[in-house]
């Protein structure tokens, strides 16, 4: 029988289904909308153990023995920077690979805003991979096609969540000099079903059910510094829904850990040292660390984990502005770099409400949960105050 990860640990990376020589494993959607491997043909299984061998959760990957370096950086290309979530460094790395005749893999919106991994081989398509998609994407056969391209000698940049990059590296089973892997500072991945329901909810609320023509979850129209970005949904007739990230219901659900995958609550892939070549993210807190690098247009956090990563980043020197920082400075306002976010006690009920399409109920639930937390904190503060008074009286 397959030696798969426990469901609460499985990241859905699909390394096991891609490696299976008999193709008896398939990714199936569970009741929460997440993909998990399932044995569909027990008779075909030869118990080779390959699925367990390439599972990144089983911890068979080697961390590269190179001291991680951290930088604050942004591209000098104003258009790329404006249309990127942070400082546009991913796009610059992608352009570098594409200009060498290479291929770039990343998450893109597909039909009805389903999110899936795609491969682009020309500069014009690179924009599809820009911007944050706060939902787990479907990898399909990306691992297998990456391997085919690598074996043909093509340069490949693969970007994804830390667990997806770990899954790819485990699947490949060897290092390729023509592969550049880029992960990002990841809070977690939310249910694709929850995301799709929210998009339809917004369309019904904003535009009589017609889906938007463009979604930007990291619009800089309202700024970037100090988390001032907005979530923006644009419709064909000119209507627009825009809300600061802290006020939008979907972002409350995602950041509040009400709709995220179970494995995200105890992620195995956090830390400074990773199997990826480069880690990217928003450099939150840059206004305190290197204020001259914060002009409210977006600044990237860049972590270099390998010699390959350092070489590729150095090649960008003429196109970017950068400043070296310490790892402590890099992580000070980026807790997701090092720590998981535990699921809320109300997760199951809130997620079910979203899956049922009842956004008002979900909103009320998280508002009530927030009230409980505030009340609990007030009680705790009062108890601490009484303890201090009693201690003083003694």
C-alpha positions in Angstrom: 0.0 0.0 0.0 1.2 3.6 -0.6 3.1 5.2 2.2 1.4 8.6 2.1 1.6 11.5 4.6 -1.2 11.7 7.2 -4.0 13.9 6.0 -3.4 16.6 8.5 0.3 16.8 7.3 -0.3 16.4 3.5 0.4 19.6 1.6 -1.2 18.4 -1.7 2.1 18.9 -3.6 1.3 16.0 -5.9 4.8 14.6 -5.9 3.4 11.1 -5.1 0.9 11.1 -7.9 3.5 12.3 -10.4 6.1 9.7 -9.4 3.7 6.7 -9.3 4.9 4.3 -12.1 1.6 2.6 -12.4 -0.5 5.8 -12.2 -2.7 4.2 -9.5 -2.7 7.4 -7.4 -4.8 10.4 -8.2 -5.4 13.8 -6.6 -9.0 14.1 -5.5 -10.9 17.0 -4.0 -12.1 16.5 -0.4 -15.2 18.1 1.3 -13.2 21.2 2.1 -12.1 21.8 -1.5 -8.5 20.7 -1.1 -6.7 18.1 -3.2 -5.4 14.9 -1.6 -3.8 11.8 -3.1 -6.1 8.8 -3.3 -5.4 5.2 -4.3 -7.7 4.5 -7.2 -6.4 1.2 -8.4 -5.3 -1.1 -5.6 -4.6 -4.0 -8.0 -2.2 -1.9 -10.1 -0.1 -0.8 -7.0 3.2 -2.8 -6.9 4.1 -1.4 -3.5 7.4 0.1 -4.9 7.4 2.8 -2.1 8.2 5.6 -4.5 5.3 7.7 -3.3 6.6 7.7 0.2 10.2 8.3 -0.9 9.3 11.5 -2.7 6.9 12.9 0.0 8.5 16.1 1.3 6.7 15.7 4.6 8.8 12.6 5.3 11.8 14.9 5.5 14.1 13.3 2.9 15.4 16.5 1.5 18.9 18.1 2.1 19.1 21.7 3.0 21.9 23.3 1.0 25.0 24.0 3.1 25.2 27.7 2.3 24.8 30.6 4.7 21.5 32.3 3.9 21.8 36.0 2.9 19.0 38.6 3.2 18.4 41.7 1.1 15.8 44.4 0.6 15.3 45.0 -3.1 13.1 46.4 -5.8 13.3 46.7 -9.6 14.1 50.0 -11.3 11.4 49.3 -13.9 8.5 51.4 -12.6 5.9 49.5 -14.6 7.0 46.1 -13.4 7.1 47.3 -9.8 3.7 48.9 -10.0 2.1 45.7 -11.2 3.9 43.4 -8.8 2.9 42.6 -5.2 6.0 43.9 -3.7 9.3 45.0 -5.4 9.1 43.1 -8.7 12.1 40.9 -8.1 10.3 37.7 -9.2 9.6 39.3 -12.6 13.2 40.3 -13.0 14.3 36.8 -12.3 11.7 35.5 -14.7 12.8 37.9 -17.5 16.4 36.7 -17.0 15.4 33.1 -17.5 13.1 33.8 -20.5 15.7 35.8 -22.2 18.0 32.7 -22.1 15.3 30.7 -23.9 14.0 29.2 -20.6 10.6 28.5 -19.1 9.0 30.0 -16.0 6.4 28.1 -13.9 4.0 29.9 -11.5 0.5 30.4 -10.3 -2.0 32.0 -12.7 -5.8 32.7 -12.9 -7.6 30.4 -15.3 -11.2 30.0 -16.2 -13.6 31.6 -13.7 -10.5 32.5 -11.6 -9.5 28.9 -10.7 -5.8 29.1 -9.9 -3.4 26.7 -11.4 0.3 26.3 -12.2 1.2 27.2 -15.8 4.4 27.4 -17.8 5.3 30.6 -19.8 8.0 30.8 -22.4 7.6 34.4 -23.6 7.9 37.8 -21.9 4.3 38.9 -22.7 2.9 36.0 -20.7 5.0 36.6 -17.6 2.5 39.1 -16.3 0.0 36.3 -15.7 2.3 35.0 -12.9 2.6 38.4 -11.2 0.6 39.2 -8.1 -0.5 37.3 -5.1 -3.2 34.6 -5.4 -4.2 33.7 -1.8 -5.5 30.2 -2.6 -3.9 26.8 -3.2 -3.2 26.3 -6.9 -3.6 23.1 -8.8 -0.2 21.8 -10.0 -1.6 19.3 -12.5 1.4 17.7 -14.3 3.9 20.5 -13.6 6.4 18.3 -11.9 6.6 15.9 -14.8 6.9 18.6 -17.5 9.5 20.5 -15.5 11.6 17.2 -15.5 11.2 16.8 -19.2 12.4 20.4 -19.8 15.3 20.0 -17.5 16.4 16.7 -19.2 16.3 18.5 -22.5 18.7 21.1 -21.2 16.3 24.0 -21.0 16.6 26.6 -18.2 13.7 26.4 -15.9 12.5 28.7 -13.1 9.9 27.0 -10.9 8.1 29.2 -8.4 5.6 28.1 -5.7 4.9 27.7 -2.1 7.7 26.3 0.1 6.0 22.9 0.2 5.5 22.8 -3.6 9.2 23.6 -4.2 10.1 20.9 -1.6 7.8 18.5 -3.4 9.4 19.2 -6.8 12.9 18.8 -5.5 11.9 15.4 -3.9 10.2 14.3 -7.1 13.3 15.1 -9.2 15.6 13.1 -6.9 18.7 14.9 -8.1 20.0 18.4 -8.5 19.8 20.0 -11.9 22.2 22.9 -12.7 19.6 24.4 -15.1 16.8 24.6 -12.4 16.2 27.8 -10.4 13.6 27.4 -7.6 11.9 30.3 -5.9 9.5 30.0 -3.0 8.0 32.8 -1.0 7.1 33.8 2.6 3.9 31.9 2.9 1.1 32.5 5.5 -0.8 29.4 4.2 -3.0 28.3 1.4 -6.8 28.6 1.4 -9.5 26.3 0.1 -10.0 26.7 -3.7 -13.7 26.0 -3.2 -13.9 28.8 -0.6 -12.1 31.2 -3.0 -14.4 30.3 -5.9 -17.5 30.8 -3.8 -16.2 34.2 -2.6 -15.6 35.4 -6.2 -19.1 34.4 -7.1 -20.4 36.1 -4.0 -18.6 39.4 -5.0 -20.0 39.1 -8.5 -23.5 38.7 -7.2 -23.1 41.6 -4.8 -21.3 44.0 -7.2 -22.3 43.1 -10.7 -25.5 41.0 -10.9 -23.6 37.8 -11.1 -21.2 38.6 -13.9 -17.6 37.7 -12.9 -14.9 40.5 -12.8 -12.6 40.9 -15.8 -9.6 41.4 -13.4 -8.8 40.7 -9.8 -5.9 42.2 -8.0 -5.5 41.2 -4.4 -2.5 43.4 -4.0 -3.5 46.7 -5.6 -1.1 49.6 -4.8 -3.7 52.2 -5.7 -3.9 53.0 -2.0 -0.2 52.5 -1.3 1.9 49.6 -0.1 3.9 50.7 3.0 2.5 49.8 6.3 0.1 47.3 4.7 -1.9 49.9 2.9 -2.6 47.8 -0.2 -6.1 47.0 -1.4 -8.1 44.1 -2.9 -9.6 45.2 -6.2 -12.2 43.6 -8.4 -12.8 45.2 -11.8 -15.9 44.5 -14.0 -16.4 45.0 -17.7 -19.0 47.8 -17.3 -16.6 49.9 -15.3 -17.8 48.9 -11.9 -15.1 48.4 -9.3 -15.0 46.9 -5.8 -12.0 48.0 -3.8 -11.3 47.5 -0.1 -8.3 47.7 2.2 -7.0 44.3 2.9 -7.9 44.5 6.6 -11.6 45.2 5.8 -12.2 42.7 2.9 -14.1 39.5 4.1 -12.0 37.1 2.1 -8.7 38.5 3.5 -10.2 38.3 7.0 -10.9 34.6 6.4 -7.5 33.9 4.9 -5.3 35.9 7.3 -7.5 34.8 10.2 -6.7 31.1 9.4 -10.4 30.1 9.0 -10.2 28.6 5.5 -6.6 27.4 5.2 -5.3 23.9 4.6 -4.9 21.7 7.8 -1.1 21.2 7.1 -0.6 25.0 7.2 -1.3 25.0 10.9 2.0 23.1 11.5 4.1 23.7 8.4 7.2 21.7 8.0 8.8 24.2 5.6 9.3 27.3 7.6 12.7 28.8 8.6 15.7 30.7 7.2 17.3 27.7 5.6 15.3 26.1 2.8 15.6 23.7 -0.2 14.8 26.5 -2.6 17.4 28.7 -4.2 15.6 32.0 -3.4 12.8 33.1 -1.1 10.8 36.2 -1.9 8.2 38.2 0.0 7.1 41.6 1.0 9.7 43.4 3.2 7.2 44.4 5.9 8.9 46.6 8.4 11.3 48.1 5.9 10.2 51.5 7.1 12.0 50.8 10.3 14.9 48.7 9.1 16.0 50.6 5.9 13.7 53.6 5.6 15.5 54.9 2.5 14.3 51.7 0.7 10.6 52.5 1.4 9.0 54.9 -1.0 5.5 53.3 -0.7 5.8 51.5 -4.1 6.7 48.1 -2.8 10.0 46.5 -1.5 10.9 42.8 -1.8 12.4 40.7 0.9 15.0 38.4 -0.8 16.7 35.4 0.9 19.4 33.6 -1.0 19.9 30.0 0.0 22.3 28.6 -2.6 25.2 29.5 -4.8 22.8 29.4 -7.8 20.5 31.8 -6.1 23.3 34.2 -5.3 24.6 34.1 -8.9 21.2 34.8 -10.4 20.5 37.6 -8.0 23.9 39.2 -8.6 23.1 39.2 -12.4 20.2 41.6 -11.6 22.5 44.3 -10.1 22.1 46.7 -13.0 18.3 46.5 -13.0 17.5 46.6 -9.3 18.2 48.6 -6.1 19.2 46.5 -3.2 20.5 46.6 0.4 21.9 43.8 2.5 20.2 43.2 5.9 20.5 40.7 8.7 18.2 37.7 9.0 16.9 39.1 12.2 15.9 42.4 10.4 14.4 40.4 7.6 12.1 38.4 9.9 11.3 41.0 12.5 7.9 41.9 10.8 7.6 38.7 8.8 6.6 36.0 11.3 5.3 33.8 8.5 8.9 33.3 7.5 9.6 31.3 10.6 6.3 30.3 12.3 3.0 28.6 11.4 -0.4 30.1 12.1 -2.6 27.7 14.1 -6.1 27.2 12.8 -8.9 29.0 14.7 -11.2 26.8 16.9 -14.1 28.0 14.7 -12.3 27.0 11.5 -14.5 24.0 10.6 -17.8 25.9 11.1 -16.7 29.1 9.4 -15.2 27.2 6.4 -18.5 25.2 6.1 -20.5 28.4 6.0 -18.2 29.7 3.2 -18.5 26.5 1.3 -22.3 26.7 1.6 -22.1 30.2 0.1 -23.3 31.9 3.3 -20.8 34.7 3.6 -23.0 36.7 6.0 -23.0 33.8 8.4 -19.2 33.4 8.0 -18.7 37.1 8.6 -20.8 37.0 11.8 -18.9 34.0 13.1 -15.5 35.6 12.7 -16.8 38.8 14.2 -18.1 36.9 17.2 -14.8 35.0 17.5 -13.0 38.4 17.5 -15.3 39.6 20.3 -14.6 36.6 22.4 -10.8 37.1 22.0 -11.1 40.8 23.0 -13.3 39.9 26.0 -10.9 37.2 27.0 -8.0 39.6 26.7 -9.8 42.2 28.9 -10.5 39.5 31.5 -6.8 38.5 31.4 -5.6 42.1 31.7 -8.0 42.6 34.7 -6.7 39.5 36.4 -3.1 40.6 35.9 -4.0 44.0 37.3 -5.5 42.5 40.4 -2.5 40.3 40.9 -0.2 43.3 40.7 -2.4 45.2 43.2 -2.5 42.3 45.6 1.3 41.8 45.3 1.8 45.5 46.0 -0.5 45.3 49.1 1.5 42.5 50.4 
